Amino acid sequence: MHENGVGGDKKDRGEEEEEDPPLPSVALADSIMQVNADLRPILGPQLVRLDPMRIKQLQDPQVYDAIDSLAKLSAHCLQLRTPLTTCEKLINSDSTLYLSWKYDEEEKVSRLLGFAKVGRKKLFLYDAQMQTYEGEVLCLLDFYVHFSTQRQGVGKQILDYMFSQEHAEPYQLALDNPSVTLLGFMSQKYGMNRPVWQNTNFVVFDELFQSLSAENGVEKSPPDGWRRPMTPRRLGTGMTDTRWLQHAVSGHQSKGNAMAAPVDADMTPQGALSNRAHQAKARKAHILSSKPLW
Ligand SMILES: CC(=O)SCCNC(=O)CCNC(=O)[C@H](O)C(C)(C)COP(=O)(O)OP(=O)(O)OC[C@H]1O[C@@H](n2cnc3c(N)ncnc32)[C@H](O)[C@@H]1OP(=O)(O)O
């Protein structure tokens, strides 16, 4: 987690270039996100907002285990050694978990389908013209839908609910080191197809900066907590490219990559297997070598 709010070192996400153990089988993975109880009295609706206080109040080891297990699958999918999300970490954080789950009346079990973890972070950002911005941004820190349930609309339901609860629009969301799948999802489901990579590995969308710029010749005032330097500093040539992760992990290994979104996913085995920490380093090296910063 990035307690300093500026992206942080990827080491704290547990990213390693070591080989990971094989993915759990579908049967095992199915059983670990399942709770043999009716969680309706505990969780309430099937889309639920769990802030740290609410998670603490759950006081239900079965629910904690199920959430932790789903978060482990998320980490495994992204080739991270350590999960980004655990109930214990959540209780001691200022992040919020949005959880989708359902009760199976026939089998009398509750199943966790997916989650999104978000938090507000103070970020230092560049737009595509290398103007600098500083502000508190809603960040998507971990997002996963169980692989048996992907591409059935659950992810969109979770984010729609999250946006309504956080009173935010999709363009106001920053993505923490997103996968190609997530970039495709944001493009396809929310029309967000102009990502601006930050050297902290966060991605924001160009629309965020557009929303702050002049409209009809009138400068819009920035939202609360935002400031833009009065004299924007121009760095280098003043231009930067939209950068895509060339070899990013593209969702679950058992799923196809075809999508109707303009995302340049690498389909080679090397691309699929290489991990995001490596790409982040390569991208940073490219930025530093090709664009003089001062
Ligand atoms: C900041 C971070 O958390 S980065 C990590 C993001 N998480 C991951 O990449 C983990 C693996 N992927 C997932 O868990 C899920 O696919 C999520 C969370 C990205 C999306 O959840 P879903 O329930 O699948 O989303 P939903 O069904 O609403 O939308 C599906 C869209 O997502 C994208 N998508 C989902 N899975 C895939 C895939 N395997 N290949 C390509 N695109 C995909 C596509 O745009 C797809 O639209 P389409 O099916 O019409 O082509």
The ligand as an ORCA input file, in Angstrom:
! r2SCAN-3c Opt
* xyz 0 1
  C      -5.634     -1.781    -10.337
  C      -5.849     -3.251    -10.555
  O      -6.505     -3.875     -9.800
  S      -5.168     -3.989    -11.945
  C      -5.840     -5.624    -11.970
  C      -7.184     -5.757    -12.624
  N      -7.613     -7.135    -12.492
  C      -7.300     -8.091    -13.373
  O      -6.733     -7.869    -14.440
  C      -7.668     -9.476    -12.922
  C      -8.286    -10.313    -14.016
  N      -9.526     -9.744    -14.531
  C     -10.635     -9.655    -13.783
  O     -10.694     -9.988    -12.611
  C     -11.874     -9.127    -14.468
  O     -11.808     -9.423    -15.823
  C     -12.058     -7.594    -14.286
  C     -12.141     -7.277    -12.818
  C     -10.927     -6.802    -14.934
  C     -13.372     -7.205    -14.980
  O     -14.426     -7.947    -14.386
  P     -15.536     -8.657    -15.322
  O     -16.621     -9.160    -14.439
  O     -14.868     -9.639    -16.199
  O     -16.041     -7.386    -16.147
  P     -17.360     -7.228    -17.029
  O     -17.967     -8.571    -17.318
  O     -18.223     -6.203    -16.400
  O     -16.735     -6.601    -18.341
  C     -15.995     -7.443    -19.199
  C     -15.001     -6.616    -19.979
  O     -13.733     -6.592    -19.303
  C     -12.688     -6.846    -20.255
  N     -12.209     -8.218    -20.039
  C     -12.532     -9.016    -18.990
  N     -11.856    -10.177    -19.080
  C     -11.114    -10.120    -20.191
  C     -10.188    -11.011    -20.814
  N      -9.908    -12.209    -20.321
  N      -9.591    -10.637    -21.951
  C      -9.854     -9.433    -22.478
  N     -10.728     -8.538    -21.945
  C     -11.331     -8.880    -20.806
  C     -13.342     -6.714    -21.622
  O     -13.403     -5.337    -21.938
  C     -14.724     -7.237    -21.319
  O     -15.709     -6.829    -22.227
  P     -16.247     -7.930    -23.315
  O     -16.466     -9.211    -22.571
  O     -17.491     -7.296    -23.822
  O     -15.129     -8.039    -24.316
*
